[in-house]
Amino acid sequence: MKFITKQSTLTAKFNSLVNKYKNISFATAWASSNHPAFETLLMNKTKIQSSTVGIHFYQTDPQVLIKFKSNKQVKISLQASGVFHPKVYLFWNDENDWAVLSGSANFTHGAFHGKNTENMMFINSEDVEDNKLFNEVSNFLDQCFKSAKEISKEYIKRYEELYSVKRKSINKLTDFQSKSILKNPVLDNEILTCSWAEYFQEVKKDPYHNFKSRLKMLELFQYLFKSHETFSMINEDNRKFICGLKCSDERAPWFGNLQARGTFSNRVNTNNKKLSSLIDGIPLEGNINKELFMHYAHNIDHLCKGERETSVVTRIISMKRPDLFISFNGANKGILKDFGISSNSFYAERYWDELLSIIYETPWFNRPEPKDPEEKLAWKYRVALLDCIYYKPQ
């Protein structure tokens, strides 16, 4: 038995155990490929049994997945709830001849060859009187493996997209902290992992409406907001158009039909100054943080007599800032199921913490502005255009 705190000692011990034993099994929250212990493992990959690598927070190097793609004894954990967080490495010849390394060290450069502060316990069969510990560790590793997914070409592609995004700071745009609790693994969702090119092709399909007409609609709204000092100065018909109420333009319900929201309709029809002030407080460009959004949402709710209508709150702000917000409503509520988000009590705070937070992590959201004119326009309205994908007639 030995307590290990130095990276050099840990790497030396790991390498010696790999070379000594016939079988290796491990479970690690994260792994990277650029360190000596990984190279030793690769040279002995035929010894690997029932091993699992986590990918939460996109900390695992995609090269690890690529290197192990052909090895059916290495899988990835797509655990949707909580975090896959073990760090245990088992080496054995049989149940009476084995060794375990377990503690804080993930299978990464930082833990094995960098400057991390780590601690690991080394225990082998000579330290115990029976094989109980061996069986417990072995069973745990087997359970991790059974719950994991095989490393497929599609998973690697999607993971590389997400990993690339995570190398950059996305908080600059939105100033949020993700609190999203998903029921479904992110890598199993095409929209959350697709590239901009793939996303653009999806929104262009727009099976129930006309994509080009949507772009023109959003372009008109941007013009109206920019050319009027306040929302109240926009003429009544266009105010209704922006707010999804019955007007001279039949496209008004496309991003959410709010005609049945009586109190809200009244506020728009009477050109309520408080409503105008709240809409005017949303900037046409730049950052929108949670504090500003929640202030706006709370006051919209209050203005509508506490109805707490997420559809009302999000319709207006998404028409003014289609680059950052989606108009959430009954016709596109399937987005919650697809993303693995509970629909219970889905009000403004959960809209920000769960739905927006995961949208802002997608590769297509973080893609730089394209040059093609139509793509450029769609990119400017990219979050609102999720409605093209998820709209279903009620």
C-alpha positions in Angstrom: 0.0 0.0 0.0 1.3 3.4 -0.9 0.1 7.0 -0.9 1.2 8.8 -4.1 1.3 12.6 -4.6 4.0 13.2 -7.2 3.2 13.0 -10.9 6.5 11.3 -11.7 5.8 8.6 -9.2 2.3 8.1 -10.4 3.3 7.8 -14.0 6.1 5.4 -13.2 3.8 3.3 -11.1 1.1 3.2 -13.8 3.6 2.3 -16.5 5.1 -0.5 -14.4 1.6 -2.0 -13.6 0.6 -1.9 -17.3 3.7 -3.8 -18.2 3.4 -6.3 -15.2 -0.3 -7.4 -15.5 -2.2 -9.1 -18.3 -5.4 -7.1 -17.9 -6.3 -3.4 -17.4 -9.7 -1.9 -16.6 -10.3 1.8 -15.7 -13.0 4.5 -15.3 -11.9 8.1 -15.5 -13.9 11.3 -15.7 -11.6 12.8 -18.3 -8.6 11.7 -20.4 -6.0 13.4 -22.6 -3.6 11.9 -25.1 -0.4 14.0 -24.6 1.3 12.2 -21.7 3.6 9.2 -21.3 1.1 7.1 -19.4 -1.3 7.3 -22.3 1.4 6.2 -24.7 2.2 3.2 -22.5 -1.5 2.3 -22.4 -1.8 2.6 -26.2 1.1 0.2 -26.7 -0.7 -2.3 -24.4 -4.2 -1.7 -25.7 -4.9 -5.4 -26.2 -4.8 -5.7 -22.4 -7.7 -3.3 -21.9 -11.0 -4.7 -20.5 -14.3 -2.9 -19.7 -13.0 0.7 -19.5 -15.0 3.9 -19.5 -14.0 7.5 -20.2 -16.2 10.5 -19.3 -16.8 13.5 -21.5 -18.7 15.9 -19.2 -17.9 19.6 -19.7 -16.0 18.5 -22.8 -12.7 18.1 -20.9 -11.6 14.9 -22.6 -9.3 15.3 -25.6 -11.1 14.1 -28.8 -7.8 12.3 -29.8 -8.5 9.8 -26.9 -11.8 8.9 -28.6 -10.2 8.7 -32.0 -7.4 6.4 -30.7 -9.8 4.1 -29.0 -12.6 4.0 -31.6 -11.6 0.6 -32.9 -11.2 -0.9 -29.3 -14.6 -2.2 -28.2 -13.3 -2.5 -24.6 -13.3 1.3 -24.3 -16.6 3.2 -24.2 -17.7 6.8 -23.3 -20.1 7.8 -20.6 -23.1 9.8 -21.8 -24.6 10.0 -18.4 -27.2 12.8 -18.7 -27.9 13.4 -15.0 -25.1 14.2 -12.6 -21.5 13.9 -13.6 -19.5 10.8 -14.4 -16.5 11.3 -12.1 -14.6 8.2 -11.1 -10.8 7.8 -11.2 -10.0 4.2 -10.7 -7.5 1.9 -12.5 -7.4 -1.9 -12.0 -4.6 -4.2 -13.1 -4.7 -8.0 -12.7 -3.6 -11.4 -13.7 -6.3 -13.2 -11.7 -8.4 -12.5 -8.6 -5.4 -13.3 -6.3 -2.9 -11.2 -8.2 -4.0 -7.6 -8.8 -3.3 -3.9 -8.0 -5.5 -0.8 -7.9 -4.8 2.9 -8.3 -7.6 5.1 -7.1 -7.9 8.7 -5.9 -8.2 12.2 -7.5 -6.2 11.7 -10.7 -8.0 11.6 -14.0 -6.1 10.1 -16.9 -4.9 13.5 -18.2 -1.7 15.3 -18.8 -2.4 17.6 -15.9 -2.8 14.8 -13.4 -0.1 12.4 -14.7 2.5 14.7 -16.1 1.6 18.3 -15.3 1.3 20.6 -12.3 -2.0 19.4 -10.8 -2.0 18.6 -7.1 -3.3 15.0 -6.9 -3.4 12.1 -4.5 -3.7 8.4 -5.3 -3.8 5.3 -3.2 -1.9 2.2 -4.5 -3.2 -1.1 -3.1 -2.4 -4.6 -4.3 -3.4 -8.2 -3.5 -0.6 -8.5 -0.9 -2.2 -5.7 1.2 -5.5 -7.6 1.9 -6.5 -11.0 3.1 -9.1 -11.9 0.5 -10.3 -10.9 -2.9 -13.3 -8.8 -1.7 -11.8 -5.5 -2.8 -10.8 -6.8 -6.2 -14.4 -8.0 -6.8 -15.9 -4.7 -5.7 -13.7 -2.7 -7.9 -14.1 -5.1 -10.8 -17.9 -5.0 -10.5 -17.9 -1.2 -10.3 -15.9 -1.0 -13.5 -18.2 -3.5 -15.2 -21.2 -1.4 -14.3 -19.7 1.7 -15.6 -18.9 -0.1 -18.9 -22.4 -1.5 -19.3 -23.9 1.9 -18.9 -21.6 3.5 -21.4 -21.8 3.9 -25.2 -19.5 2.6 -27.9 -17.3 5.2 -29.5 -18.8 5.7 -33.0 -17.7 7.9 -35.9 -20.8 10.1 -35.4 -20.2 10.6 -31.7 -16.6 11.6 -32.4 -17.8 14.2 -35.0 -20.4 15.7 -32.7 -18.0 15.7 -29.7 -15.2 17.4 -31.8 -17.7 20.2 -32.7 -18.6 20.8 -29.0 -15.0 20.4 -27.8 -13.9 23.1 -30.3 -16.6 25.5 -28.9 -15.5 24.9 -25.3 -12.0 25.9 -26.1 -13.3 29.5 -26.5 -15.1 31.6 -24.0 -18.8 31.8 -24.7 -19.6 33.9 -21.6 -18.5 37.0 -23.4 -21.7 37.1 -25.4 -24.3 36.1 -22.9 -22.9 36.3 -19.3 -24.7 33.1 -18.1 -24.0 30.2 -15.9 -25.4 26.9 -17.2 -27.8 25.3 -14.8 -29.3 23.0 -17.4 -30.4 19.6 -16.1 -30.9 17.4 -19.1 -32.7 14.1 -19.3 -31.0 13.2 -22.6 -27.2 13.0 -23.5 -26.1 16.0 -25.5 -24.2 13.8 -28.0 -27.5 12.0 -28.9 -29.0 15.3 -30.1 -28.3 16.4 -33.7 -29.4 20.1 -33.2 -27.2 20.6 -30.2 -24.1 19.1 -31.9 -24.4 20.2 -35.5 -22.2 22.6 -37.3 -23.4 25.9 -38.7 -23.6 24.5 -42.2 -25.8 21.7 -41.0 -28.0 24.0 -38.9 -28.5 26.4 -41.8 -29.7 23.5 -44.0 -32.2 22.4 -41.2 -33.7 25.9 -40.7 -34.0 26.4 -44.4 -36.4 23.4 -44.7 -39.0 25.3 -42.6 -41.8 22.7 -43.5 -44.8 24.8 -42.3 -43.8 28.3 -43.3 -41.5 30.1 -45.8 -37.9 30.5 -44.7 -37.1 33.5 -46.9 -40.3 35.2 -45.8 -39.3 34.6 -42.2 -36.0 36.3 -42.8 -37.8 39.3 -44.4 -40.2 39.4 -41.4 -37.3 39.6 -38.9 -35.5 42.1 -41.1 -38.5 44.3 -41.1 -38.7 44.1 -37.3 -35.1 45.1 -37.0 -35.7 48.1 -39.2 -38.8 49.1 -37.1 -36.8 48.9 -33.8 -33.9 50.8 -35.2 -35.9 53.5 -37.0 -38.1 54.4 -34.0 -36.9 56.0 -30.8 -39.4 54.0 -28.7 -41.7 51.0 -29.3 -44.7 53.2 -28.7 -43.8 55.3 -31.8 -44.2 52.3 -34.1 -47.7 52.3 -35.7 -50.4 50.1 -34.2 -50.5 47.5 -37.0 -46.7 46.9 -36.9 -46.7 46.8 -33.1 -49.3 44.0 -33.3 -47.2 42.3 -36.0 -44.1 42.3 -33.8 -46.1 41.0 -30.8 -47.9 38.1 -32.7 -51.4 39.7 -32.6 -53.9 39.8 -35.4 -53.0 42.5 -37.9 -52.8 43.1 -41.7 -49.9 40.6 -42.1 -50.9 37.0 -42.0 -47.3 36.0 -40.8 -47.9 37.5 -37.4 -48.5 34.1 -35.7 -45.4 32.5 -37.2 -43.2 33.0 -34.2 -46.0 32.4 -31.7 -49.6 33.4 -31.8 -50.5 35.6 -28.8 -54.0 36.7 -29.9 -55.6 34.7 -27.0 -53.5 36.6 -24.4 -56.2 39.1 -23.5 -54.3 41.3 -21.0 -51.2 41.4 -23.2 -53.3 42.2 -26.3 -54.9 45.1 -24.4 -51.5 46.5 -23.4 -50.4 46.5 -27.1 -53.7 47.8 -28.4 -53.7 50.7 -26.0 -50.0 51.4 -26.6 -49.2 51.0 -23.0 -46.2 53.2 -22.0 -44.9 50.8 -19.4 -44.8 48.0 -22.0 -43.0 50.3 -24.4 -40.5 51.2 -21.7 -39.7 47.6 -21.0 -39.2 46.7 -24.7 -37.1 49.9 -25.1 -34.8 48.6 -22.3 -33.7 45.7 -24.3 -30.6 46.7 -26.3 -30.5 46.0 -30.1 -27.0 44.7 -29.9 -24.3 43.6 -27.3 -24.6 41.7 -24.1 -27.9 40.8 -22.4 -27.2 39.3 -19.0 -29.6 37.3 -16.7 -30.3 40.3 -14.4 -31.5 42.4 -17.3 -33.6 39.6 -18.7 -35.2 38.7 -15.4 -36.0 42.3 -14.7 -37.7 42.5 -18.1 -39.5 39.2 -17.6 -40.7 40.0 -14.1 -42.2 43.3 -15.2 -43.8 41.9 -18.3 -45.5 39.3 -16.0 -46.6 42.1 -13.6 -47.9 44.1 -16.5 -50.0 41.1 -17.6 -51.4 40.7 -14.1 -49.1 37.9 -13.0 -50.0 35.5 -15.8 -46.4 34.3 -16.0 -46.7 33.6 -19.7 -43.3 32.5 -21.1 -44.7 32.9 -24.6 -45.4 36.6 -24.0 -42.0 37.3 -22.4 -40.1 35.5 -25.1 -42.1 36.5 -28.2 -41.2 40.2 -27.9 -37.6 39.9 -26.8 -36.9 37.3 -29.6 -38.3 39.6 -32.2 -36.0 42.4 -31.0 -33.0 40.1 -30.4 -33.4 37.1 -32.6 -29.7 36.4 -32.3 -30.0 35.5 -28.7 -33.6 34.4 -28.0 -36.2 31.9 -29.2 -39.9 32.7 -29.0 -41.1 29.8 -26.9 -44.7 28.8 -27.3 -47.1 25.8 -27.5 -46.4 25.2 -31.1 -42.6 24.7 -30.6 -42.7 23.2 -27.1 -41.2 20.0 -28.6 -37.8 21.6 -28.3 -37.9 20.9 -24.5 -38.5 17.1 -25.0 -35.8 17.0 -27.7 -33.3 18.8 -25.5 -34.2 16.6 -22.5 -35.6 19.6 -20.4 -38.6 19.1 -18.1 -41.6 21.1 -19.2 -43.0 21.5 -15.6 -43.3 25.1 -14.5 -41.2 26.3 -17.4 -41.1 30.0 -16.7 -38.6 32.8 -17.5 -35.8 31.7 -15.1 -35.7 28.2 -16.4 -35.9 29.4 -19.9 -32.7 31.3 -19.3 -30.9 28.8 -17.1 -31.8 25.7 -19.0 -32.9 26.3 -22.6 -30.8 29.4 -23.5 -27.7 28.1 -21.7 -27.5 25.0 -23.7 -28.3 26.8 -27.0 -25.4 29.1 -26.3 -23.0 26.1 -26.1 -23.8 24.8 -29.5 -21.2 24.9 -32.4 -23.7 26.6 -34.7 -24.3 29.4 -32.2 -20.6 30.1 -31.7 -19.7 30.0 -35.4 -18.3 33.3 -36.7 -20.5 35.4 -39.0 -20.6 33.9 -42.5 -20.0 35.9 -45.7 -22.9 34.6 -47.9 -25.7 37.2 -47.8 -28.5 34.7 -47.0 -26.4 32.8 -44.5 -25.3 36.0 -42.9 -28.9 37.1 -42.4 -29.9 33.7 -40.9 -26.8 33.8 -38.6 -28.0 37.2 -37.3 -31.4 35.6 -36.4 -30.1 32.1 -35.6 -31.7 31.5 -32.2 -35.2 32.7 -33.2 -35.0 30.5 -36.3 -35.0 27.4 -34.1 -38.8 27.8 -34.6 -38.3 26.7 -38.2 -37.2 23.3 -36.9 -39.5 22.8 -33.9 -42.8 24.5 -35.0 -45.7 22.0 -35.2 -49.3 23.1 -35.9 -51.5 22.7 -32.9 
